[in-house]
Amino acid sequence: MDRLRENWIGYVFIIPTFLMFGLLFYYPMLRGLYVTFTNIGLGGTGGEFVGLANYAWLLSNDLFWFALGWTIVFVLGTTALQLGIGLIVALLLNEVAGRSKAILTALLFSPYFSAPLAGGVIWFWFLNGDYGLVDQVLRDLGVTPPSFLAGTFWPYVSLIVAQTWHDYAYAGIIYAAALTAVPKAQYEAAALDGAGRLRRFRDVTLPHLLIPTVVILALRTAWNIAEFAQPFELTAGGPGTRTMLLSILTYRVAFVNLQFGRAFTVGVAMIVLSMTAAIVYVTAIKQEENLYV
């Protein structure tokens, strides 16, 4: 109460933020959770309480389990590649100075600032089996191109590569900022001690990148779980259901089958995966001092 009396003006100013946050975030989330216990359809049709029937459908649905497994593989693959490529790009940019650094930064980070749907259109134009640029180049070189979007293996690779291309710059931006905060004196001291470039990277650079790495892993994992526009533009979960992600399954159940209760139930599974990443993130932040070497 003493703190409330001393800082009441600050609380008054943040009350609108909490109200809007609750209205735009917590209410829809709680409403969606309630919908998972109903059979509501498009336009509010149905809506009868069905208990755990939607969850029983989810756990007994083979397509859901396939989509869950493929989503985990997709998230792990894209997140790891985004992390690795982002780090490499940041390290390369850290070695460049002057006007050329600004130009290279704009070029290398530009995919991240394009709309995901636009990225999907670009990659569809690259990989399409009828008129795709990659197919035409391979044919001109005398190589029979694989079915990048319609085969049994390459659609998985295509989705991971396309998503990595679009979002690796997020990791690169954070790593580039973290590298500017590394004290130059530590590099100089390591060099005087006879440490080579690889050892300086291991002993000086990496310890300063631990916290940024945890942040990138947690956030990119959550966002890759929810990724929809670019994978949907490329394969729409096909051929058939071969590349069905949880996000695309949610769309199909809601807007093709018109079963919103079941669609929200699939969304709950996505939230559980995202919350796992959030728990890792929060735990790592609480142990921040222990992560520094």
C-alpha positions in Angstrom: 0.0 0.0 0.0 2.9 2.4 0.7 4.3 1.7 -2.7 0.9 2.3 -4.3 0.5 5.6 -2.5 4.0 6.7 -3.6 3.6 5.7 -7.2 -0.1 6.0 -7.9 0.5 8.3 -10.9 2.6 5.6 -12.6 -0.1 3.0 -12.0 -2.8 5.3 -13.4 -0.7 5.7 -16.6 -0.2 2.0 -17.1 -3.8 1.0 -16.4 -5.0 1.6 -20.0 -2.2 -0.6 -21.3 -3.2 -3.4 -19.0 -6.8 -3.0 -20.0 -6.1 -3.1 -23.7 -3.7 -6.0 -23.3 -6.3 -7.9 -21.4 -9.0 -7.1 -24.0 -6.8 -7.9 -27.0 -4.9 -10.9 -25.6 -6.2 -12.5 -22.5 -9.9 -12.4 -23.4 -9.4 -13.9 -26.9 -7.2 -16.6 -25.4 -9.7 -17.5 -22.7 -12.5 -17.4 -25.2 -10.6 -19.7 -27.5 -10.0 -22.1 -24.7 -13.7 -22.2 -24.0 -14.4 -22.8 -27.7 -12.4 -26.0 -27.5 -15.1 -27.5 -25.3 -17.9 -26.7 -27.9 -18.7 -27.8 -31.5 -19.0 -24.2 -32.7 -18.8 -23.7 -36.5 -18.6 -20.9 -39.0 -20.8 -17.9 -38.1 -21.4 -19.2 -34.6 -23.4 -22.2 -35.6 -23.6 -25.0 -33.2 -21.9 -24.0 -30.0 -23.1 -26.8 -27.8 -20.9 -27.9 -25.0 -19.2 -31.2 -25.9 -16.7 -31.6 -23.0 -13.4 -33.2 -24.0 -14.7 -34.5 -27.3 -12.5 -32.2 -29.4 -9.4 -33.2 -27.4 -10.3 -36.9 -27.8 -10.6 -36.3 -31.6 -7.2 -34.6 -31.5 -5.4 -37.3 -29.7 -6.9 -40.0 -31.9 -6.2 -38.2 -35.2 -3.3 -39.6 -37.2 -3.0 -36.4 -39.2 -2.5 -34.3 -36.1 0.3 -36.5 -34.9 1.9 -36.4 -38.3 1.6 -32.6 -38.3 2.9 -32.3 -34.8 6.0 -34.4 -35.7 6.7 -32.5 -38.9 6.2 -29.2 -37.2 8.8 -30.1 -34.6 11.2 -31.1 -37.3 10.4 -28.0 -39.3 10.9 -25.8 -36.2 14.2 -27.5 -35.2 15.6 -27.3 -38.7 14.7 -23.7 -39.4 15.6 -22.4 -36.0 19.1 -24.1 -36.1 19.8 -22.9 -39.6 18.6 -19.4 -38.8 20.8 -19.3 -35.7 23.9 -20.6 -37.6 23.5 -18.4 -40.7 22.6 -15.4 -38.7 25.8 -15.8 -36.6 28.0 -16.2 -39.7 26.5 -13.1 -41.3 27.0 -11.1 -38.1 30.6 -12.2 -37.8 31.3 -11.3 -41.4 29.7 -7.9 -41.1 31.7 -7.3 -37.9 34.9 -7.5 -40.0 33.6 -4.9 -42.6 33.9 -1.2 -42.0 32.8 2.0 -43.8 30.0 2.5 -46.3 30.3 -1.0 -47.7 29.2 -2.4 -44.3 25.9 -0.4 -44.5 25.3 -1.6 -48.0 26.0 -5.3 -47.2 23.9 -5.1 -44.1 20.9 -3.8 -46.1 21.3 -6.5 -48.7 21.8 -9.4 -46.3 19.1 -8.5 -43.9 16.5 -7.5 -46.6 14.6 -10.8 -46.7 13.5 -10.4 -43.1 11.7 -7.1 -44.0 9.7 -8.6 -46.8 6.2 -10.0 -46.2 6.2 -13.8 -45.6 3.5 -14.2 -48.3 5.8 -12.3 -50.7 8.6 -14.6 -49.8 6.4 -17.6 -50.5 5.6 -16.2 -53.9 9.3 -15.7 -54.7 10.2 -19.2 -53.7 7.3 -20.7 -55.5 8.5 -18.9 -58.6 12.0 -20.3 -58.0 10.9 -23.9 -57.3 7.8 -24.5 -59.4 8.2 -27.6 -61.5 6.6 -26.1 -64.6 8.3 -22.7 -64.9 10.5 -22.3 -61.9 13.9 -20.5 -62.3 15.8 -23.3 -60.5 14.3 -25.9 -62.7 15.1 -24.0 -65.8 18.7 -23.4 -64.7 19.2 -27.1 -63.9 17.8 -28.2 -67.2 20.1 -25.8 -69.0 23.0 -27.4 -67.2 21.8 -30.9 -68.3 20.7 -31.9 -64.8 17.2 -33.4 -64.2 15.7 -31.3 -61.5 13.9 -33.0 -58.6 10.3 -32.2 -57.7 11.0 -29.5 -55.2 7.3 -28.9 -54.2 5.7 -32.2 -55.2 8.1 -35.0 -54.5 8.5 -37.3 -51.4 11.5 -35.6 -49.9 12.3 -32.3 -51.5 9.2 -30.4 -50.3 10.4 -30.8 -46.7 13.8 -29.3 -47.7 12.2 -26.6 -49.7 10.1 -25.4 -46.8 13.0 -25.4 -44.4 15.3 -23.5 -46.8 12.7 -20.9 -47.7 11.8 -20.2 -44.0 15.5 -20.0 -43.1 16.1 -17.5 -45.9 13.3 -15.3 -44.8 14.1 -15.1 -41.0 17.9 -15.7 -40.6 18.3 -11.9 -40.5 16.5 -11.8 -37.1 19.3 -13.7 -35.5 21.9 -11.8 -37.5 20.6 -8.4 -36.3 20.7 -9.5 -32.6 24.1 -11.1 -33.0 25.5 -8.0 -34.8 24.3 -5.8 -31.9 25.8 -8.2 -29.4 29.2 -8.2 -31.1 29.4 -4.4 -30.9 29.2 -4.7 -27.1 32.2 -7.1 -26.8 35.1 -5.0 -25.3 38.0 -4.6 -27.7 40.4 -4.8 -24.8 39.5 -8.5 -24.3 40.4 -9.3 -28.0 43.7 -7.4 -27.6 44.6 -9.2 -24.4 43.8 -12.6 -25.9 46.0 -11.7 -29.0 48.9 -10.7 -26.7 48.5 -14.0 -25.0 49.0 -15.8 -28.3 45.4 -16.8 -28.9 44.5 -17.3 -32.6 41.3 -16.2 -34.3 39.5 -19.4 -33.5 40.5 -19.4 -29.9 39.5 -15.7 -29.5 36.1 -16.6 -30.9 35.7 -19.4 -28.5 37.1 -17.7 -25.3 36.0 -14.1 -25.9 33.1 -13.9 -28.4 31.0 -16.9 -27.5 30.6 -16.1 -23.8 29.0 -12.7 -24.8 26.6 -14.5 -27.2 25.1 -16.9 -24.8 22.2 -14.7 -23.7 21.4 -13.5 -27.2 21.4 -17.1 -28.3 18.9 -18.1 -25.7 16.7 -15.2 -26.7 16.9 -16.1 -30.4 16.2 -19.7 -29.8 13.2 -19.1 -27.6 11.6 -16.5 -29.8 12.3 -18.0 -33.2 11.0 -21.4 -31.9 7.7 -19.8 -30.9 7.4 -17.8 -34.2 8.4 -20.8 -36.4 5.7 -22.9 -34.7 3.1 -20.3 -35.7 4.5 -19.7 -39.3 1.7 -20.0 -41.8 1.9 -17.7 -44.8 5.1 -18.8 -46.5 4.6 -22.6 -46.1 1.0 -22.3 -47.2 1.9 -20.4 -50.3 4.6 -23.0 -51.2 2.8 -26.3 -50.6 -0.4 -25.6 -48.6 0.4 -28.8 -46.7 0.8 -30.9 -49.8 1.3 -32.8 -51.9 -1.7 -34.3 -50.2 -0.9 -33.9 -46.5 2.8 -34.7 -46.8 4.0 -31.3 -45.5 1.1 -30.5 -43.2 2.1 -28.2 -40.4 0.0 -27.5 -37.3 -0.7 -24.0 -38.5 -1.9 -25.2 -41.9 -4.0 -28.0 -40.2 -5.6 -25.3 -38.0 -6.6 -23.3 -41.1 -8.0 -26.4 -42.9 -10.0 -27.6 -39.9 -11.4 -24.1 -39.4 -12.0 -22.7 -42.9 -12.3 -25.9 -45.0 -14.1 -28.3 -42.6 -15.7 -25.3 -40.8 -15.1 -26.9 -37.4 -13.8 -24.0 -35.2 -14.0 -25.9 -32.0 -11.5 -28.5 -33.3 -9.4 -25.8 -34.9 -9.0 -24.0 -31.6 -8.0 -27.4 -30.1 -5.2 -27.7 -32.6 -4.3 -24.1 -31.7 -4.0 -25.2 -28.0 -1.4 -27.8 -29.0 0.6 -25.0 -30.8 0.3 -22.8 -27.7 1.7 -25.7 -25.6 4.8 -25.9 -27.9 5.2 -22.1 -27.8 4.9 -22.0 -24.0 7.7 -24.6 -23.7 10.0 -22.2 -25.6 8.8 -19.3 -23.4 9.6 -21.3 -20.2 13.1 -22.0 -21.5 13.4 -18.3 -22.3 12.2 -17.1 -18.9 14.4 -19.7 -17.0 17.4 -18.6 -19.0 16.9 -14.9 -18.3 16.6 -15.6 -14.5 19.9 -17.4 -14.7 21.5 -14.7 -16.8 24.5 -14.2 -14.5 25.3 -17.9 -14.4 25.4 -18.1 -18.3 28.2 -15.6 -18.6 31.7 -17.2 -18.4 
